[in-house]
Amino acid sequence: MNLKNNVGKIDRVVRIVLGLLLIGNVFVGLQSPLGWIGVILLLTGLFGTCPLYSLLKVDTRTTGEKVGLK
């Protein structure tokens, strides 16, 4: 399995925000196991690598991000 960076900047921000919201809902509000999905979103957002994207050969980075300009 190839675990290169394949998550773009906007995708990373969305994953981190949604992940934090889902994790926060475990402690306040929903109090359901959806927080585990939040942990996965947070980790993939922080590391910039999504194993599912690797399996599906999806890359949400812009061309500039791929060549290291951004």
Secondary structure as UniProt FT lines:
FT   HELIX           9..27
FT   TURN            33..34
FT   HELIX           35..47
FT   HELIX           51..56
FT   HELIX           63..66
FT   TURN            67..68
//
